Amino acid sequence: MADIIRRNQTAVTEFILLGFGDLPVLQILLFLMFLVIYMATVAGNMLITALVVAHQHLHTPMYYFLGNLACLETCYTSTLLPRMLISLLSGNKTISVSGCLSQLYFFCALAGTECCLLAAMSYDRYLAICKPLHYSTIMNNRLCLQLAAGSWLNGNLATTIFILFISQLIFCGRNEINHFYCDPILLMELSCSDTHLSILVNLIFVSIFTLPPFLLTMTSYVCIGITILRIPSTTGRQKAFSTCSSHLTVVTIFYGTIMIFYMLPKHDTLRDLKKVLSLCFTVLTPLVNPLIYSLRNREVKEALSKAVSKCGFHKNMQRL
């Protein structure tokens, strides 16, 4: 009977992303706000990447991972915000099925990669604080490259297999997604074919590819916390904590909002709240990362001040 109904329904060729409503004044305000956020995010993360590449004293494991993270955040925010800006400006909220799957692929792949990069960075901080005498031996250039490459490979491999299962689903009937991007859960709810296998695959890959990096990150910081508490002097504890405080702040924002988002019950009254929470890990985290790392890291501030002074020097030379 379900197959007969499915055959009689027209296949969906595009989805409608409902976003944040239809109020014209609200759309203009949101467009201006997200445009400023997008420009600041891209500029900030590209600046961090450029500083890490250009300055020799930033060629260390911690900043190598930070450069990868900044590059990832630029791609991550570019997956969602340009499409949202076009929708807010033009009022066109439609997205093709292939476009939705493409957005979903890059979004999930980059999110998975970020989980692994954050885990690699936490492991780097664990070695620096808990095993300082062996740090340079263990965290060598080869291991840094392997951890970074493994993070990108892990995120893309898991997402590719997941998208292959999602692409086999048949969409017919309803085509409205009550979100500002193609959320995988909401997308599977619109399918008129059996989604049990896709949901199972999603759970398996989350358990295999996302849960271990999260547990590694948490374990690293538990060990770091224990080690810091054992340091006798207050100055020593503050110095040790300052080396990982920036990364801990980013991890808290990223994982904290994701956990609250997926733990909230599925009620219509909470949909707007879930949209706001999803903005935290899709828009806020890429925006604040450069601010957190530049304001709380002495080496980054020094590199930034040198870059600014060089630019000022070249401008003065050109005027002369």
ZINOR-V632712 format. One record per residue. N is the residue number from 1. RES is the residue in one small letter. SS is DSSP state (alpha for helix, beta for strand, coil for the rest). OMEGA is omega as a letter, one per 40 degrees, with the letter a starting at -180 (* if undefined). Layout:
BEGIN
n | res | ss | omega
N | RES | SS | OMEGA
N | RES | SS | OMEGA
END
This chain:
BEGIN
n | res | ss | omega
1 | m | coil | i
2 | a | alpha | i
3 | d | alpha | a
4 | i | alpha | i
5 | i | alpha | a
6 | r | alpha | a
7 | r | alpha | a
8 | n | alpha | i
9 | q | coil | i
10 | t | coil | i
11 | a | beta | a
12 | v | coil | i
13 | t | coil | i
14 | e | beta | i
15 | f | beta | i
16 | i | beta | i
17 | l | beta | a
18 | l | coil | i
19 | g | coil | a
20 | f | coil | i
21 | g | coil | a
22 | d | coil | a
23 | l | coil | a
24 | p | alpha | a
25 | v | alpha | i
26 | l | alpha | a
27 | q | alpha | a
28 | i | alpha | i
29 | l | alpha | i
30 | l | alpha | i
31 | f | alpha | a
32 | l | alpha | a
33 | m | alpha | a
34 | f | alpha | i
35 | l | alpha | i
36 | v | alpha | i
37 | i | alpha | a
38 | y | alpha | i
39 | m | alpha | i
40 | a | alpha | a
41 | t | alpha | a
42 | v | alpha | a
43 | a | alpha | a
44 | g | alpha | a
45 | n | alpha | i
46 | m | alpha | i
47 | l | alpha | i
48 | i | alpha | i
49 | t | alpha | a
50 | a | alpha | i
51 | l | alpha | a
52 | v | alpha | a
53 | v | alpha | a
54 | a | alpha | a
55 | h | coil | a
56 | q | alpha | a
57 | h | alpha | i
58 | l | alpha | i
59 | h | coil | i
60 | t | coil | a
61 | p | alpha | a
62 | m | alpha | a
63 | y | alpha | i
64 | y | alpha | i
65 | f | alpha | i
66 | l | alpha | i
67 | g | alpha | i
68 | n | alpha | a
69 | l | alpha | i
70 | a | alpha | i
71 | c | alpha | i
72 | l | alpha | a
73 | e | alpha | i
74 | t | alpha | i
75 | c | alpha | a
76 | y | alpha | a
77 | t | alpha | i
78 | s | alpha | i
79 | t | alpha | a
80 | l | alpha | a
81 | l | alpha | i
82 | p | alpha | i
83 | r | alpha | i
84 | m | alpha | a
85 | l | alpha | i
86 | i | alpha | i
87 | s | alpha | a
88 | l | alpha | a
89 | l | alpha | a
90 | s | alpha | a
91 | g | coil | i
92 | n | coil | a
93 | k | coil | a
94 | t | beta | i
95 | i | beta | a
96 | s | beta | i
97 | v | alpha | i
98 | s | alpha | i
99 | g | alpha | i
100 | c | alpha | i
101 | l | alpha | i
102 | s | alpha | i
103 | q | alpha | i
104 | l | alpha | i
105 | y | alpha | a
106 | f | alpha | i
107 | f | alpha | a
108 | c | alpha | a
109 | a | alpha | a
110 | l | alpha | i
111 | a | alpha | i
112 | g | alpha | i
113 | t | alpha | i
114 | e | alpha | i
115 | c | alpha | a
116 | c | alpha | i
117 | l | alpha | i
118 | l | alpha | i
119 | a | alpha | i
120 | a | alpha | i
121 | m | alpha | i
122 | s | alpha | i
123 | y | alpha | i
124 | d | alpha | i
125 | r | alpha | i
126 | y | alpha | i
127 | l | alpha | a
128 | a | alpha | a
129 | i | alpha | a
130 | c | alpha | a
131 | k | coil | a
132 | p | alpha | a
133 | l | alpha | a
134 | h | alpha | a
135 | y | alpha | a
136 | s | alpha | i
137 | t | alpha | a
138 | i | alpha | a
139 | m | coil | i
140 | n | coil | a
141 | n | alpha | a
142 | r | alpha | a
143 | l | alpha | i
144 | c | alpha | i
145 | l | alpha | i
146 | q | alpha | a
147 | l | alpha | a
148 | a | alpha | i
149 | a | alpha | i
150 | g | alpha | i
151 | s | alpha | i
152 | w | alpha | a
153 | l | alpha | a
154 | n | alpha | a
155 | g | alpha | a
156 | n | alpha | a
157 | l | alpha | a
158 | a | alpha | a
159 | t | alpha | i
160 | t | alpha | i
161 | i | alpha | i
162 | f | alpha | a
163 | i | alpha | i
164 | l | alpha | i
165 | f | alpha | a
166 | i | alpha | a
167 | s | coil | i
168 | q | coil | a
169 | l | coil | i
170 | i | coil | a
171 | f | beta | i
172 | c | beta | a
173 | g | coil | a
174 | r | coil | i
175 | n | coil | i
176 | e | beta | i
177 | i | beta | a
178 | n | coil | i
179 | h | coil | i
180 | f | coil | i
181 | y | coil | a
182 | c | coil | i
183 | d | coil | a
184 | p | alpha | a
185 | i | alpha | i
186 | l | alpha | i
187 | l | alpha | i
188 | m | alpha | i
189 | e | alpha | i
190 | l | coil | a
191 | s | beta | i
192 | c | coil | i
193 | s | coil | a
194 | d | coil | a
195 | t | coil | a
196 | h | alpha | a
197 | l | alpha | i
198 | s | alpha | i
199 | i | alpha | i
200 | l | alpha | i
201 | v | alpha | i
202 | n | alpha | i
203 | l | alpha | i
204 | i | alpha | a
205 | f | alpha | i
206 | v | alpha | a
207 | s | alpha | a
208 | i | alpha | a
209 | f | alpha | a
210 | t | alpha | a
211 | l | alpha | i
212 | p | alpha | i
213 | p | alpha | i
214 | f | alpha | i
215 | l | alpha | i
216 | l | alpha | i
217 | t | alpha | a
218 | m | alpha | i
219 | t | alpha | i
220 | s | alpha | a
221 | y | alpha | i
222 | v | alpha | i
223 | c | alpha | i
224 | i | alpha | i
225 | g | alpha | i
226 | i | alpha | a
227 | t | alpha | a
228 | i | alpha | i
229 | l | alpha | i
230 | r | alpha | i
231 | i | coil | a
232 | p | coil | a
233 | s | coil | i
234 | t | alpha | i
235 | t | alpha | i
236 | g | alpha | i
237 | r | alpha | i
238 | q | alpha | i
239 | k | alpha | i
240 | a | alpha | a
241 | f | alpha | a
242 | s | alpha | a
243 | t | coil | a
244 | c | coil | a
245 | s | alpha | a
246 | s | alpha | a
247 | h | alpha | i
248 | l | alpha | i
249 | t | alpha | i
250 | v | alpha | i
251 | v | alpha | a
252 | t | alpha | i
253 | i | alpha | a
254 | f | alpha | a
255 | y | alpha | a
256 | g | alpha | a
257 | t | alpha | i
258 | i | alpha | a
259 | m | alpha | i
260 | i | alpha | a
261 | f | alpha | a
262 | y | alpha | i
263 | m | alpha | i
264 | l | coil | i
265 | p | coil | a
266 | k | coil | i
267 | h | coil | i
268 | d | alpha | a
269 | t | alpha | a
270 | l | alpha | a
271 | r | alpha | i
272 | d | alpha | i
273 | l | alpha | i
274 | k | alpha | i
275 | k | alpha | i
276 | v | alpha | i
277 | l | alpha | i
278 | s | alpha | i
279 | l | alpha | a
280 | c | alpha | a
281 | f | alpha | i
282 | t | alpha | a
283 | v | alpha | a
284 | l | alpha | a
285 | t | alpha | i
286 | p | alpha | a
287 | l | alpha | a
288 | v | alpha | a
289 | n | alpha | i
290 | p | alpha | a
291 | l | alpha | a
292 | i | alpha | a
293 | y | alpha | a
294 | s | alpha | a
295 | l | alpha | a
296 | r | alpha | i
297 | n | coil | a
298 | r | alpha | a
299 | e | alpha | i
300 | v | alpha | i
301 | k | alpha | i
302 | e | alpha | i
303 | a | alpha | i
304 | l | alpha | a
305 | s | alpha | i
306 | k | alpha | i
307 | a | alpha | i
308 | v | alpha | a
309 | s | alpha | i
310 | k | alpha | i
311 | c | alpha | i
312 | g | alpha | i
313 | f | alpha | a
314 | h | alpha | i
315 | k | alpha | i
316 | n | alpha | i
317 | m | alpha | i
318 | q | alpha | i
319 | r | alpha | i
320 | l | coil | *
END
